[in-house]
Every structure is written in structure tokens, then in C-alpha cells.
Amino acid sequence: MKNASSLASRSRAIRMTMLAVAAAASMACSAAPSYTAPDDDFKGRVSPVETPVIYPGTLVKLAGSNFKPGQEVQVLYQGESVTGKPVVADSEGKFTTQTQIPKDAVPGRHPLVVSVTKPAAAAVLPLKVSPEVPLSGADQFNIQSQKLVPGLYQSAYSAKNNAVFVASAVGRPPVSRSELTKLDADTLKELKRVSPLSAPDRRAPDGSSQSGGLYAVYGVGVDDANDTVWVTNTRQNTVAVYKQSDLSLVKQFEPGVVSHARDVVVDGRTGKVFATAARSADVVVFDAKTLEKTKSIALTSSVRGPQAAPFSTMSLALDEASGQLFVVSASGDVAVIDTKTDEVKKVFAVKGASSAAGVAYDAKHQRVLVASQGSDNLVIADANTGEVLHDVPVGAGSLNVAFDPVRELAYVSNRGSGTVTVVNAEGKIVANLEAAPLINHVAIGPKGVVYAVNKGSADAEGSDHIRRIQPKN
């Protein structure tokens, strides 16, 4: 009897469980949303506004556009709304809302889900939270600052003439103001300044002909063997060569020689000039003596398959002693080219480098250093294997990096946070220097001196300056 009673109790329990499951399923079915016609022509966009850099604890305003009038929008993170009640797109398909970033938020790209109804759609907003690195170590350096012309992009040092050459350009095409400036490397006194030639007329979006502006200069590299300066004319997809002495034009190459020319370096040992074609996977090679284009070196990603990002050439780092040219891709790949043979020795991915832009080389330790705008970091990797040795959060929008082999220090220009972070060979921050808005580029000069240039806006304090940063010891 006891066993029969126990069996009956178990049967009742099973029936009750089954009834509960059926009830839950019924409730789930009744609560399930109806699959109405989706928004097959969804073009809605949500992006942060008014806050160019987002740190932990920031209140972020989000603006939506290109939605259909009346669509209801919620922004979710890990399944929970971070903007409160849904907002409704107005008659122009626009709305604004806001979200509070927690103070303990971990820096990185956080996927916010934009959930839309009436009609239904969804999108992912990768919201980047940047590391807030405190200022430090200014007492370790002597820093000079000199205001120059607007729109500073890059600088390069000539050991032969103890001069710094600075490229600048203002605005979008057609660019009407651009200069190449020569400075005394010790005093930052301006020695000479010239404007480029007028570029050929260009075709406007409506098909009409308009002024081509100037052959605006952006990247710059020096050739001490031939007393010349090479510049990239990014907007015209070409390069030009000037004399170091008086900045007179030696040769203006025709448009189309280098697609969206970005960086240029000169190898004095081989007599070659290398320029990156940023809208392609090519490095273009020139003869420094004859001033002729000799070839293009095509680079491919280290990742294979449909998900692989193409190699997109950005910055260059040349090590003349070993005959190696390091090329960084926006995808995070680094290619190593033999400068004697122009052969690609290897291509490897640098883990943790997102939207990589800057590259430098530590020859003593055989390490490659990559600065990345998308991940706000400096990644130090083994140049032979690609193994990541140090991943250092340095500041918002890490754009370029220069390495001083004497003191074994890397200098990273953080465009978003307006700082130059100094990192030693072991990945430790030894200083974080306040620079200026939109710090753009860093270049190594004599005895560990670093030159940093920034753009900024006309009304921002410290804009359009070059800074000479010299370690005290």
C-alpha cells in the first residue's frame, strides 16, 4: 500500500508539472509578438553626437536619422534598455535620446542594439568607450612649442641639415591652402615656407568642372642623400619632390601615381622611396635619383576566407640597417618588405589592433609597435612571429607612433584625447603629456628629440603647433 500511495503521489506530481508546462507554453504563445511586415528598406542610423570622446561615466547623447516617421526605437545593451522608454522618430525620421555610461565601464567597443518597431528593424551600434589615462611625467621633458600654419599633418627630420619639414593642408577638395614649411630643428624657427602648385581642374558631383585647388601636401619624408623632400599629395593621388635648401619644386608627379597617397619614406641605402596607397593594398616604389616610379608591391591580408578584411596600407616604418620596411594595415595586419628585393617577407595579424594606423620598429628587441584608433592602444608584438607581448591602453584615437632607440621609448599621438603617451620597451607608461587638440603625428629627431604636430580648430587653444619634446636625462 505504501508503494501504491507513493506511486499515486508521483503520478499527481507529474500531471501537475505537465499542466504547468502547458500553461507556460500557452502564455508564451499568447505573449509572442506577431511577425508583421519588416522594414525591408531600413536605412536608420544612430550615432553619438556632441561628445567626440566617450569615457567611463560620460552622459552620451545619441541622434537618430533616416528612420521612417513614427518608428519607435529602443537602444539595448545585453538585453536591457539603456535609454529608457522608446523614442519616436519625428516627421523627418529623426530623434535624440541619451545614455549614461557607467563609471566602471571597461574601455572597448560595446555592441548596442538599436531595436525598431512600426515597422520592425534592428541595427548594431558599436559604441567605443575610451581609456582615460591621467596626465603624468611632464617634469621629465623639456617641451618647446611653436605655432605654425593651419592644418598640420606630418613632420620629418633631416640629420644632414638639422631641419624639420612640416606638411599642412586645410579643408576638403578643392584645397585652397597648403604649405610645406622648413624649420630649424633646435629653435623651431621658420626658415622657409612654400605653397604647392595648382592642381588640374576636377569634376564636381553634378558633373561640372571645378577648380582642382592645390597639390596639397600631407605626408612627408626626407632624402638626405639627394637633399630632397618627398611629400604625398593625397587628394590628387600622387607625390612631389622639393629641394631641402629652398623648397623649390623638383618634380610634381602626375595625378594617379599613388592611390590616396598617405605616408612616404626614403631608404638612403637602396636609393628607393616607398609610398603607401591608402585606398589599395599597394606600396609604390620610386627611384630617389631618377625620380621615376619603378613598381608597385601588392600586399594581402594574413587572414583568408570571405570574412577577411583586405590589406589597407597606412603608415610605414623603415629600418635601414636590416633592410626591412614595415607596413601597417587598417585591418591590424603588418607586412614586412625586404627593401633590397622588394619582396614581401611575411604578413602577420597583430591581435588587439583595431583600425590600426601607426607603426614603428624596435630593432634591438625585434619588436613592432602598432598604434590603433579603433582600440585606443599601443600593441607591442614580436616582429618575427606576431605574438603580442604588451597591449597598452594609451588614449583616445591613437593615430601614430615613433620609437626612440636610444632611450627605448615609444611616443604615441592620441588624436582624440590630445595627448602624447610615452611607453617604454616593456609596455609601461612612463609619461602622458598634454599636447593639444587633434594631435596628429610624431617624428623622431636627434638624440631622442620628438616632434609632434597637431591640427585643431581655429578657436581652440594650442591648435596648429609643433612641439619639440626632449627628455631631460
C-alpha positions, 0 to 999 in steps of 0.5 A: 500500500505504501508503494501504491500511495507513493506511486499515486503521489508521483503520478499527481506530481507529474500531471501537475508539472505537465499542466504547468508546462502547458500553461507556460507554453500557452502564455508564451504563445499568447505573449509572442509578438506577431511577425508583421511586415519588416522594414525591408528598406531600413536605412536608420542610423544612430550615432553619438553626437556632441561628445567626440570622446566617450569615457567611463561615466560620460552622459552620451547623447545619441541622434537618430536619422533616416528612420521612417516617421513614427518608428519607435526605437529602443537602444539595448545593451545585453538585453536591457534598455539603456535609454529608457522608454522608446523614442519616436522618430519625428516627421523627418525620421529623426530623434535624440535620446541619451545614455549614461555610461557607467563609471566602471565601464571597461574601455572597448567597443560595446555592441548596442542594439538599436531595436525598431518597431512600426515597422520592425528593424534592428541595427548594431551600434558599436559604441567605443568607450575610451581609456582615460589615462591621467596626465603624468611625467611632464617634469621629465621633458623639456617641451618647446612649442611653436605655432605654425600654419593651419592644418598640420599633418606630418613632420620629418627630420633631416640629420644632414641639415638639422631641419624639420619639414612640416606638411599642412593642408586645410579643408576638403577638395578643392584645397585652397591652402597648403604649405610645406614649411622648413624649420630649424630643428633646435629653435623651431624657427621658420626658415622657409615656407612654400605653397604647392602648385595648382592642381588640374581642374576636377569634376564636381558631383553634378558633373561640372568642372571645378577648380582642382585647388592645390597639390596639397601636401600631407605626408612627408619624408626626407632624402638626405642623400639627394637633399630632397623632400618627398611629400604625398599629395593625397587628394590628387593621388600622387607625390612631389619632390622639393629641394631641402635648401629652398623648397623649390619644386623638383618634380610634381608627379602626375595625378594617379601615381599613388592611390590616396597617397598617405605616408612616404619614406626614403631608404638612403641605402637602396636609393628607393622611396616607398609610398603607401596607397591608402585606398589599395593594398599597394606600396609604390616604389620610386627611384630617389635619383631618377625620380621615376616610379619603378613598381608597385608591391601588392600586399594581402591580408594574413587572414583568408576566407570571405570574412577577411578584411583586405590589406589597407596600407597606412603608415610605414616604418623603415629600418635601414640597417636590416633592410626591412620596411614595415607596413601597417594595415587598417585591418591590424595586419603588418607586412614586412618588405625586404627593401633590397628585393622588394619582396614581401617577407611575411604578413602577420595579424597583430591581435588587439589592433583595431583600425590600426594606423601607426607603426614603428620598429624596435630593432634591438628587441625585434619588436613592432609597435602598432598604434590603433584608433579603433582600440585606443592602444599601443600593441607591442608584438614580436616582429618575427612571429606576431605574438603580442607581448604588451597591449597598452591602453594609451588614449583616445584615437591613437593615430601614430607612433615613433620609437626612440632607440636610444632611450627605448621609448615609444611616443604615441599621438592620441588624436582624440584625447590630445595627448602624447603617451610615452611607453617604454620597451616593456609596455609601461607608461612612463609619461602622458603629456598634454599636447593639444587638440587633434594631435596628429603625428610624431617624428623622431629627431636627434638624440631622442628629440620628438616632434609632434604636430597637431591640427585643431580648430581655429578657436581652440587653444594650442591648435596648429603647433609643433612641439619639440619634446626632449627628455631631460636625462 
